[in-house]
Amino acid sequence: MLIVIAEADVPEGSRAGMIAAGTAMVTASRQEAGCLGYDYAWDVIEPNVMRIRELWADEAALRFHFKTPHMAAFLATLRADRAVKTKITVYEAGNPHDIGKYAVA
């Protein structure tokens, strides 16, 4: 499984556009084969930082995702607003575990 963690620093005037583009992106991405989770959230302490979490079954699913029309549309939104700064990191995970296995009552 691949885990993509990203953040976008979105200027105040660009937030509404990013919400619209992000909503379309999340909705379409969740329908893709191999997508195990996909969501965006705004940071409660840094209100202009959008956090992105993606879970993909494998590299093939992620590579397919990068070729979709909704990815092209989302990237066009990012490129149109050059003030949006992004950082993306991809991690490869082994066998995920439910936290309950480690929690102490």
N, CA, C and O of each residue as an XYZ file, in Angstrom:
420
protein
N       0.851     -1.174      0.000
C       0.000      0.000      0.000
C       0.893      1.231      0.000
O       1.927      1.266      0.666
N       0.477      2.241     -0.757
C       1.179      3.521     -0.773
C       0.345      4.555     -0.022
O      -0.877      4.609     -0.160
N       1.020      5.360      0.762
C       0.384      6.442      1.499
C       0.964      7.747      0.976
O       2.177      7.951      1.004
N       0.108      8.614      0.509
C       0.530      9.924      0.031
C       0.073     10.946      1.061
O      -1.112     11.035      1.382
N       1.020     11.711      1.572
C       0.730     12.793      2.505
C       1.208     14.072      1.839
O       2.369     14.193      1.450
N       0.306     15.008      1.717
C       0.659     16.265      1.065
C       0.057     17.424      1.838
O      -0.878     17.259      2.621
N       0.610     18.586      1.600
C       0.006     19.790      2.138
C       0.153     20.898      1.118
O       1.132     20.974      0.376
N      -0.845     21.746      1.107
C      -0.847     22.891      0.206
C      -1.050     24.143      1.040
O      -2.001     24.237      1.816
N      -0.158     25.093      0.876
C      -0.274     26.387      1.534
C      -1.060     27.279      0.582
O      -0.544     27.702     -0.453
N      -2.299     27.561      0.933
C      -3.238     28.238      0.046
C      -3.493     29.664      0.534
O      -3.997     29.851      1.642
N      -3.157     30.662     -0.264
C      -3.417     32.040      0.138
C      -4.914     32.280      0.371
O      -5.760     31.624     -0.237
N      -5.220     33.215      1.245
C      -6.602     33.516      1.629
C      -7.537     33.642      0.427
O      -8.615     33.048      0.441
N      -7.174     34.374     -0.586
C      -8.041     34.597     -1.732
C      -8.221     33.389     -2.637
O      -9.063     33.409     -3.534
N      -7.441     32.337     -2.414
C      -7.497     31.153     -3.273
C      -8.258     30.001     -2.643
O      -8.467     28.975     -3.289
N      -8.669     30.148     -1.417
C      -9.279     29.041     -0.675
C     -10.559     28.516     -1.332
O     -10.730     27.302     -1.445
N     -11.454     29.396     -1.763
C     -12.720     28.953     -2.360
C     -12.478     28.135     -3.628
O     -13.141     27.121     -3.849
N     -11.542     28.566     -4.448
C     -11.215     27.823     -5.660
C     -10.627     26.459     -5.355
O     -10.918     25.482     -6.045
N      -9.800     26.392     -4.318
C      -9.199     25.119     -3.935
C     -10.252     24.178     -3.351
O     -10.178     22.966     -3.556
N     -11.223     24.719     -2.634
C     -12.293     23.874     -2.101
C     -13.092     23.267     -3.250
O     -13.397     22.074     -3.235
N     -13.431     24.083     -4.243
C     -14.184     23.571     -5.390
C     -13.378     22.516     -6.151
O     -13.895     21.445     -6.468
N     -12.122     22.819     -6.441
C     -11.274     21.872     -7.172
C     -11.029     20.613     -6.339
O     -11.035     19.503     -6.871
N     -10.815     20.787     -5.043
C     -10.572     19.653     -4.157
C     -11.777     18.750     -4.020
O     -11.634     17.529     -3.964
N     -12.965     19.336     -3.966
C     -14.190     18.542     -3.866
C     -14.352     17.653     -5.090
O     -14.667     16.469     -4.966
N     -14.138     18.219     -6.263
C     -14.221     17.426     -7.495
C     -13.161     16.332     -7.515
O     -13.429     15.205     -7.931
N     -11.961     16.669     -7.064
C     -10.855     15.719     -7.066
C     -11.125     14.548     -6.121
O     -10.943     13.389     -6.495
N     -11.558     14.851     -4.906
C     -11.827     13.795     -3.925
C     -12.947     12.883     -4.418
O     -12.832     11.659     -4.351
N     -14.020     13.476     -4.907
C     -15.166     12.689     -5.373
C     -14.759     11.725     -6.478
O     -15.102     10.545     -6.427
N     -14.034     12.213     -7.470
C     -13.616     11.357     -8.589
C     -12.566     10.335     -8.156
O     -12.623      9.177     -8.571
N     -11.615     10.751     -7.332
C     -10.527      9.851     -6.926
C     -11.039      8.672     -6.121
O     -10.538      7.556     -6.264
N     -12.026      8.907     -5.282
C     -12.579      7.817     -4.462
C     -13.236      6.731     -5.304
O     -13.442      5.620     -4.816
N     -13.567      7.028     -6.553
C     -14.187      6.054     -7.453
C     -13.160      5.210     -8.205
O     -13.521      4.228     -8.852
N     -11.895      5.583     -8.126
C     -10.860      4.871     -8.874
C     -10.563      3.499     -8.275
O     -10.578      3.318     -7.058
N     -10.294      2.547     -9.150
C      -9.844      1.229     -8.703
C      -8.512      1.414     -7.989
O      -7.644      2.144     -8.469
N      -8.349      0.769     -6.865
C      -7.095      0.864     -6.125
C      -7.043      1.998     -5.124
O      -6.080      2.096     -4.364
N      -8.051      2.859     -5.099
C      -8.084      3.934     -4.103
C      -8.678      3.375     -2.819
O      -9.824      2.927     -2.799
N      -7.898      3.403     -1.756
C      -8.337      2.872     -0.464
C      -8.756      3.986      0.497
O      -9.324      3.715      1.555
N      -8.479      5.215      0.134
C      -8.854      6.364      0.960
C      -8.316      7.630      0.327
O      -7.206      7.649     -0.203
N      -9.116      8.698      0.386
C      -8.699      9.939     -0.243
C      -9.470     11.073      0.419
O     -10.698     11.113      0.348
N      -8.767     11.985      1.054
C      -9.461     13.103      1.677
C      -8.560     14.315      1.844
O      -7.335     14.206      1.903
N      -9.201     15.465      1.919
C      -8.533     16.744      2.165
C      -9.134     17.328      3.436
O     -10.309     17.106      3.728
N      -8.337     18.071      4.189
C      -8.827     18.735      5.399
C      -8.028     20.016      5.615
O      -6.857     20.104      5.244
N      -8.668     20.992      6.212
C      -7.998     22.252      6.533
C      -7.463     22.178      7.945
O      -8.151     21.703      8.848
N      -6.243     22.642      8.145
C      -5.590     22.644      9.448
C      -6.311     23.622     10.375
O      -6.640     24.735      9.964
N      -6.558     23.214     11.626
C      -7.279     24.092     12.557
C      -6.393     25.187     13.145
O      -6.901     26.202     13.621
N      -5.083     24.992     13.116
C      -4.170     26.009     13.648
C      -3.639     26.903     12.539
O      -3.466     28.106     12.731
N      -3.381     26.313     11.382
C      -2.915     27.059     10.214
C      -4.032     27.018      9.169
O      -4.029     26.137      8.310
N      -4.983     27.947      9.223
C      -6.193     27.845      8.400
C      -5.982     27.919      6.892
O      -6.909     27.622      6.139
N      -4.813     28.298      6.433
C      -4.545     28.326      4.991
C      -3.789     27.094      4.516
O      -3.355     27.039      3.366
N      -3.629     26.111      5.385
C      -2.933     24.878      5.012
C      -3.955     23.759      4.841
O      -4.694     23.415      5.764
N      -3.974     23.205      3.637
C      -4.838     22.074      3.330
C      -3.989     20.809      3.400
O      -2.944     20.718      2.755
N      -4.436     19.851      4.171
C      -3.733     18.577      4.315
C      -4.428     17.532      3.446
O      -5.656     17.489      3.368
N      -3.636     16.705      2.807
C      -4.148     15.719      1.870
C      -3.635     14.344      2.290
O      -2.451     14.173      2.581
N      -4.551     13.359      2.317
C      -4.183     11.986      2.662
C      -4.766     11.080      1.591
O      -5.968     11.100      1.325
N      -3.897     10.287      0.984
C      -4.324      9.340     -0.039
C      -3.781      7.962      0.316
O      -2.642      7.840      0.767
N      -4.580      6.938      0.117
C      -4.154      5.558      0.317
C      -4.413      4.804     -0.983
O      -5.534      4.782     -1.492
N      -3.359      4.186     -1.508
C      -3.453      3.476     -2.790
C      -3.025      2.026     -2.612
O      -2.090      1.735     -1.866
N      -3.702      1.133     -3.291
C      -3.404     -0.297     -3.179
C      -1.981     -0.615     -3.616
O      -1.306     -1.451     -3.014
N      -1.528      0.069     -4.684
C      -0.190     -0.217     -5.196
C       0.269      0.914     -6.120
O      -0.466      1.870     -6.368
N       1.480      0.785     -6.615
C       2.057      1.807     -7.489
C       1.273      1.964     -8.789
O       1.133      3.076     -9.300
N       0.768      0.869     -9.319
C       0.000      0.940    -10.570
C      -1.247      1.811    -10.393
O      -1.586      2.597    -11.278
N      -1.924      1.672     -9.260
C      -3.119      2.481     -8.995
C      -2.759      3.956     -8.887
O      -3.481      4.808     -9.405
N      -1.658      4.266     -8.227
C      -1.236      5.658     -8.086
C      -0.820      6.238     -9.432
O      -1.156      7.379     -9.748
N      -0.094      5.461    -10.222
C       0.314      5.939    -11.551
C      -0.907      6.199    -12.441
O      -0.929      7.175    -13.191
N      -1.907      5.342    -12.362
C      -3.140      5.555    -13.116
C      -3.812      6.857    -12.661
O      -4.289      7.638    -13.484
N      -3.842      7.076    -11.366
C      -4.442      8.283    -10.785
C      -3.828      9.547    -11.382
O      -4.538     10.511    -11.669
N      -2.519      9.540    -11.567
C      -1.840     10.722    -12.101
C      -2.200     10.995    -13.568
O      -1.934     12.084    -14.074
N      -2.800     10.020    -14.247
C      -3.149     10.181    -15.661
C      -4.631     10.502    -15.883
O      -5.067     10.615    -17.028
N      -5.402     10.649    -14.816
C      -6.844     10.856    -14.957
C      -7.180     12.302    -15.321
O      -6.405     13.213    -15.033
N      -8.326     12.509    -15.949
C      -8.762     13.870    -16.277
C      -8.964     14.750    -15.039
O      -8.690     15.950    -15.076
N      -9.443     14.153    -13.947
C      -9.649     14.969    -12.742
C      -8.322     15.410    -12.127
O      -8.251     16.478    -11.520
N      -7.279     14.608    -12.274
C      -5.958     15.042    -11.809
C      -5.458     16.195    -12.677
O      -4.900     17.165    -12.164
N      -5.659     16.089    -13.987
C      -5.239     17.167    -14.889
C      -5.971     18.467    -14.540
O      -5.364     19.537    -14.534
N      -7.254     18.378    -14.254
C      -8.029     19.569    -13.898
C      -7.545     20.164    -12.580
O      -7.435     21.383    -12.447
N      -7.258     19.302    -11.609
C      -6.787     19.791    -10.311
C      -5.416     20.458    -10.445
O      -5.179     21.521     -9.871
N      -4.525     19.833    -11.200
C      -3.201     20.423    -11.413
C      -3.295     21.757    -12.148
O      -2.509     22.667    -11.886
N      -4.245     21.875    -13.055
C      -4.443     23.140    -13.756
C      -4.839     24.234    -12.770
O      -4.401     25.376    -12.903
N      -5.661     23.896    -11.787
C      -6.043     24.864    -10.752
C      -4.818     25.285     -9.949
O      -4.629     26.471     -9.679
N      -3.992     24.327     -9.569
C      -2.778     24.651     -8.816
C      -1.832     25.532     -9.628
O      -1.270     26.494     -9.106
N      -1.663     25.204    -10.892
C      -0.750     25.975    -11.742
C      -1.276     27.377    -12.015
O      -0.497     28.321    -12.141
N      -2.596     27.515    -12.107
C      -3.190     28.826    -12.379
C      -2.947     29.789    -11.225
O      -2.810     30.994    -11.432
N      -2.894     29.255    -10.009
C      -2.639     30.089     -8.836
C      -1.228     29.775     -8.343
O      -1.038     28.925     -7.473
N      -0.271     30.454     -8.892
C       1.138     30.182     -8.580
C       1.482     30.423     -7.116
O       2.561     30.037     -6.667
N       0.580     31.056     -6.362
C       0.848     31.325     -4.956
C       0.628     30.093     -4.084
O       1.079     30.063     -2.939
N      -0.065     29.066     -4.611
C      -0.279     27.844     -3.854
C       1.019     27.042     -3.858
O       1.543     26.698     -4.918
N       1.530     26.749     -2.670
C       2.768     25.970     -2.535
C       2.412     24.592     -2.011
O       1.626     24.463     -1.072
N       2.988     23.561     -2.616
C       2.670     22.196     -2.202
C       3.920     21.418     -1.818
O       5.027     21.698     -2.277
N       3.699     20.435     -0.963
C       4.740     19.481     -0.573
C       4.067     18.117     -0.559
O       3.026     17.941      0.073
N       4.658     17.150     -1.255
C       4.058     15.824     -1.371
C       5.103     14.771     -1.019
O       6.237     14.816     -1.498
N       4.701     13.821     -0.173
C       5.575     12.717      0.207
C       4.798     11.416      0.043
O       3.636     11.325      0.436
N       5.447     10.412     -0.540
C       4.829      9.099     -0.716
C       5.582      8.098      0.152
O       6.811      8.036      0.128
N       4.826      7.318      0.918
C       5.398      6.290      1.784
C       4.873      4.931      1.332
O       3.732      4.813      0.884
N       5.698      3.931      1.451
C       5.260      2.566      1.175
C       5.044      1.888      2.521
O       5.932      1.883      3.374
N       3.861      1.316      2.703
C       3.523      0.698      3.980
C       3.425     -0.812      3.813
O       3.074     -1.324      2.750
N       3.741     -1.494      4.884
C       3.595     -2.942      4.897
C       2.170     -3.302      5.275
O       1.226     -2.915      4.587
N       2.016     -4.014      6.327
C       0.698     -4.446      6.779
C       0.153     -3.449      7.799
O       0.698     -3.327      8.896
N      -0.923     -2.732      7.446
C      -1.487     -1.788      8.414
C      -2.174     -2.527      9.551
O      -2.690     -3.629      9.368
N      -2.177     -1.908     10.727
C      -2.812     -2.492     11.902
C      -3.787     -1.488     12.496
O      -3.548     -0.281     12.483
N      -4.862     -1.999     13.005
C      -5.819     -1.157     13.738
C      -5.151     -0.748     15.041
O      -4.542     -1.581     15.711
N      -5.257      0.516     15.406
C      -4.597      1.019     16.629
C      -5.059      0.273     17.875
O      -4.341      0.228     18.873
N      -6.251     -0.309     17.823
C      -6.771     -1.052     18.978
C      -5.846     -2.182     19.406
O      -5.827     -2.568     20.574
N      -5.092     -2.703     18.473
C      -4.156     -3.776     18.797
C      -3.068     -3.283     19.758
O      -2.503     -4.072     20.516
N      -2.777     -1.982     19.725
C      -1.685     -1.426     20.527
C      -2.169     -0.601     21.712
O      -1.389     -0.298     22.615
N      -3.421     -0.244     21.717
C      -3.956      0.617     22.777
C      -4.006     -0.139     24.102
O      -4.298     -1.334     24.152
N      -3.718      0.583     25.150
C      -3.785      0.001     26.503
C      -5.001      0.594     27.197
O      -5.160      1.813     27.256
N      -5.837     -0.255     27.709
C      -7.065      0.226     28.367
C      -6.789      0.701     29.775
O      -7.707      1.136     30.471
